[in-house]
């Protein structure tokens, strides 16, 4: 890594930590520079405005796309959703501090709010794909979109409060069972 890339990375790491601890508005760029061991002018060289730091941090979110084939158990919607949640939780654990920061700043920064909304929609699409792949021919197709949206809300809520937990949240067994049972019961009623 070059000296300039190293300095930029240190600035981003310091900003992430300080914004998560004290909030975006309460963190002066001088504190970020001090924590990154760089001159304050270098912070402004890489990030013209302090809000540009926040935008750069949003872009550091881990990729949320999970290939359905990695989590789907054919014919078993519940097991497939459990695998999906486990993979999403694993990715969350790699960015717990960043996730905390983003949930904290979503109310006051539109770029953050838009990034979290995009994450939610990405999860909806993935849940839908997993349900369709796992339950082909055995689920109520008319309910898939509602189930995907509901389950994505539960996962998103779980990740929004995970920042307060010291360890990985417990499995979503009740939620998974509810969704899987509702989809298969709905299919039985429409036959």
Buried (B, 14 or more C-beta within 10 A) or exposed (E): EEEEEEBBEBBBBBBBBBBBEEEBEEBEBEBBBBBBEBEBEBBBBBBEEBEBBBBBBBEEBBEBEBEBEEBBBEEBBBBBBBBBBEBBBEBBEEBBBBBBBBBBBBEEBEBBBEBBEEBBEBBBBBBBBBBBBBBEEBBBBEBBEBBBBBBBBBBBEBBBEBBEEEEEBEEBEEBBBBBBEBBBEBBEEEE
